[in-house]
Amino acid sequence: MDIFGYIISLSFLAQVLRLFTPYYLGASAANFSERGGVINIAIEGFMITSAFCYALFAVLTGNVLLSLFLAVTINILFSLLYSAFTIKLKINQIVTGVGFNLLMAGLAKFIMMLIFRSSSNTPRIESLPHIPFIADMPGIGKVLADYIIIFTFLLVPISQYLIYKTKFGLRLRSAGENPAAAESLGVNVRNYKLYGVMLSGFLSALAGIWLASNQNSFSDGMIAGRGYIAIAAMIIGKWKPWNIFWACIMFAAFEAFEISLQISGINFPSQLLQMLPYLITVLVLIGFIGKTKPPAADGIPY
């Protein structure tokens, strides 16, 4: 296989756009939470929960749209629980995030074993519907016909406008920058922190659902650290939607390149190829340490 020929092909572009989707949804989820001053490193766990719930309900009901709705609803309920710990009870947000990641991964595996008698994967499920006439187009037609991918690209300008051009965005940012000053002006800081975490739950739900739909099942370990990489993309993007967009494109391109190297059958240890996206993440983060400035009150209980 000609690696360089593949990299400049439409197939490679389609792969990058597909991989970009869960990264940007996860990074945008983390961004809305942190703009409100709540660190949410449980993005990985939220993606696991929504992916598993979507696959579970798709198997039980056979209705993928109902499964999508139920998976999103459950993720938002978990985001409310996360808010109760971090906003109301003021428990350390890093510790809470780690706890949620462990809880959600373990719970998904336990229920999968209980219902399907398998700790590795669920039965095969249907994918979410595509836009028919666009999906038939050659090249990247299936990518452009995917509703969640389309929403993800629209989310970039929507996030930019929502954060910087609306009253909601101003109040959300004030909750993450200077909550005492915001409250003195009549802003209900706790409510806006809650809104940020709920948006985080909704967007991370779409990321997990898209992965389960794209792979036609849920399997143990399928999220594979994408939630953490999404948080890294948010940091590299300096909490700004357009910057995050380019950071996610970069990570998606590196992962697509790693996949293409594996497919090519190149004589190189597969373990080193598989660690490439994570190695790139660490190296890029090292280069950005001290060069990014989070919201001033990010992670500080109020």
C-alpha positions in Angstrom: 0.0 0.0 0.0 1.3 3.5 -0.9 1.2 5.3 2.4 1.8 8.8 1.0 -0.7 8.2 -1.7 -3.3 7.2 0.9 -2.6 10.3 3.0 -3.6 12.7 0.2 -6.6 10.6 -0.7 -10.3 11.3 0.0 -10.4 8.1 2.1 -7.8 9.5 4.5 -9.7 12.8 4.7 -12.9 10.9 5.5 -11.1 9.0 8.2 -9.8 12.2 9.7 -13.3 13.8 9.7 -14.7 10.7 11.4 -12.0 10.6 14.1 -12.3 14.4 14.6 -16.0 14.0 15.7 -15.6 12.3 19.1 -12.5 14.4 19.8 -14.3 17.7 19.2 -17.5 16.7 21.0 -15.4 15.6 24.0 -13.2 18.7 24.0 -16.2 21.0 23.6 -17.9 19.2 26.5 -14.9 19.8 28.7 -14.7 23.4 27.5 -18.3 24.3 28.5 -17.8 22.8 31.9 -14.5 24.6 32.6 -15.8 27.9 31.2 -18.2 27.7 34.2 -15.3 26.9 36.5 -15.8 23.2 37.0 -13.0 20.8 35.9 -14.5 17.8 34.3 -12.0 15.0 33.7 -14.8 12.5 33.7 -15.4 13.1 29.9 -13.9 9.6 29.4 -16.5 8.1 31.7 -19.4 10.0 30.2 -18.4 8.8 26.8 -18.3 5.2 28.1 -21.7 5.5 29.7 -23.4 7.0 26.7 -21.8 4.5 24.3 -22.8 1.5 26.5 -26.4 2.8 27.1 -26.9 3.4 23.4 -25.8 -0.1 22.5 -27.8 -1.6 25.4 -31.0 0.1 24.5 -30.5 -0.5 20.8 -30.3 -4.3 21.5 -33.2 -4.3 23.9 -35.6 -2.0 21.9 -34.3 -2.3 18.3 -35.0 1.4 18.0 -31.8 3.5 17.5 -33.5 6.9 17.8 -35.1 5.9 21.1 -31.7 4.5 22.2 -30.0 7.8 21.4 -32.6 9.7 23.4 -32.3 7.4 26.4 -28.5 7.4 26.3 -28.4 11.2 26.3 -30.9 11.4 29.1 -28.9 9.0 31.3 -25.7 11.0 30.6 -27.4 14.3 31.6 -28.6 12.6 34.8 -25.0 11.5 35.6 -23.9 15.1 34.9 -26.4 16.3 37.5 -24.9 13.8 39.9 -21.4 15.1 39.1 -22.7 18.6 39.7 -24.1 17.6 43.1 -20.6 16.4 44.2 -18.5 19.2 42.7 -20.8 22.3 43.0 -23.1 21.6 45.9 -20.9 19.4 48.1 -17.7 21.1 46.8 -15.7 17.8 46.7 -12.4 18.0 44.9 -13.2 18.0 41.2 -10.1 16.0 40.1 -10.9 13.3 42.7 -14.6 13.3 41.6 -13.7 13.0 38.0 -11.4 10.1 38.5 -14.0 8.4 40.7 -16.7 8.8 38.0 -14.4 7.4 35.3 -13.7 4.3 37.4 -17.4 4.0 38.3 -18.7 4.3 34.8 -16.2 1.9 33.3 -16.8 -0.7 36.0 -20.6 -0.3 35.9 -20.7 -0.7 32.1 -18.7 -3.9 32.3 -20.8 -5.2 35.2 -24.1 -4.7 33.4 -22.7 -6.1 30.2 -21.7 -9.2 32.0 -25.0 -9.4 33.8 -27.2 -9.0 30.7 -25.1 -10.4 27.8 -22.8 -12.8 29.7 -19.8 -11.1 28.1 -17.3 -8.7 29.6 -15.9 -7.8 26.2 -18.7 -6.6 23.9 -22.5 -6.3 23.3 -24.3 -7.9 20.3 -24.2 -6.1 17.0 -26.5 -3.1 16.7 -27.7 -0.9 13.8 -26.0 2.4 13.1 -27.8 5.7 13.3 -29.5 6.7 10.1 -27.7 8.8 7.4 -29.0 11.4 4.9 -29.8 9.0 2.0 -29.0 11.0 -1.1 -25.8 12.3 0.4 -24.6 8.9 1.7 -24.7 7.5 -1.9 -22.1 10.0 -3.0 -18.6 8.5 -3.6 -15.6 9.5 -1.5 -16.7 11.3 1.7 -20.4 11.0 1.1 -21.0 8.8 4.2 -19.2 11.3 6.3 -21.2 14.3 5.0 -24.4 12.3 5.5 -23.8 11.6 9.2 -26.1 13.8 11.4 -23.7 13.8 14.4 -20.7 14.7 12.2 -22.7 17.5 10.6 -23.7 18.7 14.1 -20.1 18.6 15.3 -18.9 20.9 12.5 -21.8 23.3 13.1 -20.9 23.2 16.8 -17.6 25.1 16.2 -19.3 28.4 15.1 -22.2 27.8 17.5 -19.9 27.4 20.5 -17.9 30.5 19.4 -21.1 32.5 19.2 -22.7 31.1 22.4 -19.6 31.7 24.5 -18.6 35.2 23.2 -21.7 36.8 21.8 -24.6 35.9 24.1 -25.7 36.8 27.7 -25.5 33.1 28.6 -21.9 32.9 27.4 -20.9 36.1 29.3 -22.4 34.8 32.5 -20.9 31.3 32.1 -17.5 32.9 31.6 -17.9 35.2 34.6 -18.8 32.1 36.7 -15.4 30.6 35.7 -13.4 33.8 35.9 -14.6 35.7 38.9 -17.7 34.1 40.6 -17.8 36.6 43.5 -17.9 39.5 41.1 -20.6 37.8 39.0 -22.7 37.1 42.0 -22.4 40.7 43.2 -24.1 41.7 39.9 -27.0 39.3 40.4 -25.7 36.2 38.4 -26.7 32.9 40.0 -23.2 31.4 39.8 -24.2 27.9 40.9 -26.8 27.7 38.2 -24.4 28.6 35.5 -21.9 26.1 36.7 -24.6 23.5 36.6 -25.6 24.6 33.0 -21.9 24.2 31.9 -21.7 20.6 33.4 -25.1 19.7 31.8 -23.9 20.8 28.4 -20.8 18.8 29.0 -22.9 15.7 29.7 -25.0 16.3 26.6 -22.0 16.7 24.2 -20.0 13.9 25.7 -23.1 11.7 25.3 -23.1 12.4 21.5 -19.4 11.5 21.3 -20.0 8.1 23.0 -23.1 7.4 21.0 -21.3 8.2 17.7 -18.5 5.7 18.5 -20.9 2.9 19.4 -23.0 3.6 16.3 -19.9 3.8 14.1 -18.6 0.5 15.4 -22.0 -1.2 15.6 -21.5 -2.3 19.1 -20.1 -1.4 22.5 -16.8 -3.1 23.5 -14.8 -2.9 26.6 -12.0 -0.3 26.1 -13.5 1.1 22.9 -13.2 4.8 24.1 -9.5 4.1 24.4 -8.5 7.4 26.2 -10.3 9.7 23.7 -11.9 11.6 26.6 -8.4 12.4 27.9 -7.1 13.4 24.5 -10.2 15.6 24.1 -9.2 17.4 27.3 -5.7 17.8 26.0 -7.1 19.3 22.8 -9.1 21.8 24.9 -5.9 22.8 26.8 -3.9 23.2 23.6 -6.8 25.1 22.1 -6.7 27.6 25.0 -10.4 27.0 25.8 -11.3 28.7 22.5 -13.7 26.8 20.1 -11.8 27.5 16.9 -8.4 26.8 18.4 -9.9 23.5 19.8 -11.1 22.7 16.3 -7.6 22.7 14.9 -6.1 20.8 17.9 -8.7 18.1 17.3 -8.0 18.0 13.6 -4.3 17.5 14.5 -5.0 14.6 16.9 -7.5 13.0 14.4 -4.9 13.2 11.6 -2.2 11.5 13.8 -4.7 8.7 14.7 -5.7 8.3 11.1 -2.0 8.1 10.1 -1.4 5.4 12.8 -4.4 3.4 11.5 -3.1 3.7 7.9 0.3 2.5 9.0 -1.2 -0.6 10.6 -3.3 -1.3 7.5 -0.3 -1.0 5.2 1.4 -3.9 6.9 4.6 -2.0 7.4 7.3 -3.9 9.3 7.1 -2.0 12.5 6.0 -3.1 16.0 2.2 -2.7 16.2 2.4 -1.7 19.9 4.5 1.4 19.0 2.0 2.3 16.3 -0.9 2.0 18.7 0.8 4.3 21.2 1.5 7.0 18.6 -1.6 9.2 19.2 -1.0 9.1 23.0 2.7 9.8 22.6 1.9 12.8 20.3 -0.6 14.0 23.0 2.1 13.9 25.7 4.7 15.6 23.5 2.3 18.4 22.5 1.2 19.0 26.0 4.8 19.3 27.2 5.3 22.0 24.6 2.2 23.9 25.8 2.9 23.7 29.6 3.0 27.3 30.9 1.7 28.7 27.6 -2.0 28.3 28.3 -4.2 30.2 30.8 -7.3 28.5 32.0 -10.3 30.4 33.4 -9.1 32.1 36.6 -11.5 30.3 39.0 -11.3 26.9 37.1 -11.5 24.1 39.6 -12.0 26.3 42.7 -15.2 25.4 44.6 -17.6 28.3 45.1 
